């Protein structure tokens, strides 16, 4: 009731205009920073919001094969818990959503245990399964934290969902910002909710894959990135007949069945260029005596993070060898590949809000097969390191992008992420056993069933992909390796050309000289020479999804061109009209997905 009064009071015309940070907390709330304060936040995130998101994530993975991240929803609900703190409550709400998203993300990883069942792998003792998932999760958050100074602080990637959470928390915990942004946020949420619950489910629109969250992400990242994503999708669609003719696709296969490998390679190639430039710059700073200033600017000495990564990476290798009989070489290979994919997928999340974790799993298996692996059970245990660690690393980066915008403590946020991993590992094992005992059909290996034997309700598409690629280990598929190499070459060459072009002073002057210059610059950036990070999105998704991303970017561009208001001086720079509406649409679509997931779970439970 007090929170409702707080929120409704912000809409009053007689609201006092006091400085945002001066809002007093309600007397009965624990003091910020006290152990009671962190107990309140931890309980809300790890015992309430996180398990709710985890149950929805597990249900969606078992029934459909994908799940919606819980950051946005946990941020909205977390702000209700901390609204009594006024504007400083945004930090507490951010810590709540960090812990909750970590728990929910680990809950969705229950599909790993389902995959073990499909492959006939004997269930290990409970404590070993928990310990293994815990080690992998801890390693993942450490690697994610290791890359945040690069992706968040230096490259300052957008992270659309992270920006959406930051805008929502700033608005819901600050009376002044809420009054100025509530209509845009509410309008976007209403559109996203209606799309997820009703519009996208209409039969005439089913073929268009209506996605409010993808449209909203496009509105946040803008037209250059959105159209670049569509350019990548169109390239894959155009190349489909060629892929079929050379045997890379079977007739009727979607182009993304092969283009996801090219897309991953493109991100790797572009990342090689950017990371090399950043390392060269850091080396020059170090030689110039600026090392201490660089560490101070990053907000934390990252040496302890490197020690954390080494410790938990060694624990992952040791646990796999001791408890699952894994060959040390493949286990170490998986741990090292996480260092690559946490960066590659992190850039993808930062640019277009897409974390292709199953693609990372598949590519890991392909690389292990190239190294001689033929045992599906070994591949599952090793590649699980990629699946879980990459998911948690990118969650860490997404959460940290929110904290960076809000000014939240990096160390405190990391602590909540770690605590969430502990609860999430317990939840993943519990949910897997609960679902599979309640519904024995989930234990059936669908990769061995005929079309008429496939269950209608529990399709488990992610598990199907995981087990399918593991069962194909014995097949020689050299074209898959070639696809990755081609992608790396495309990304490398494209990024070098983009950097070389923008390094020319003459071109920079031309690009801002007038309408012709701006048009040419836009065409190069979005269509002719698009960023590999952005265009790769079209290789991971179906063509309609890339089109919705582009549509969102075009809407944002037109709105900005024809009069959408920029943030006033009293609002943060990144709280534009389009980012607020787009973030609201992401939140509304996520809310619809969770509602559908919970409703479906209740329905099958009663049945």
Buried (B, 14 or more C-beta within 10 A) or exposed (E): EEBEEBBEEBEEEEEEEEEBEEBEBEEEBBEBEEEEBBEBBBBBBBBBBBBBBBBBBBBBBBBBBEBBBBBBBBBBBBBBBBBBBBBBBBBBBBBBBBBBBBBBBBBBBBBBBBBBBBBEBEEBEEEBBBBBBBBBBBBBBBBBBBBBBBBBBBBEBBBBBBBBBBBBBBBBBBBBBBBBBBBBBBBBBEBBBBBBBEBBEEEEEEEEBBBBBBBBBBBBBBBBBBBBBBBBBBBBBEBBEEBBEEEBBEEEEBBBBBBBBBBBBBBBBBBBBBBEEEEEEBEEEEEEEBEEEBBEEBBBEBEEBEEBBEBBBBBBBBBBBEBBEBBEBBBBBBBEBBBBBBBBBBBBBBBBBBBBBBBBBBBBBBBBBBEEBEBBBBBBBBBBBBBBBBBBBBBBBBBBBBBBBBEBBBEBBBBBBBBBBBBBBBBBBBBBBBBBEEBEEBEBBBBEEEEEEEBEEBBBBBBBBBBEBBBBBEEEBEBBBBBBBBBBBBBBBBBBEBEEBBEEEEBBEBBEEEEEBEEBBBEBBBBEBBBBBBBBBBBBBBBBBBBBBBBBBBBBBEBBEEEBEEBEEEBBEBBBBBBBBBBBBBBBBBBBBBBBBBEBBEEBEEE
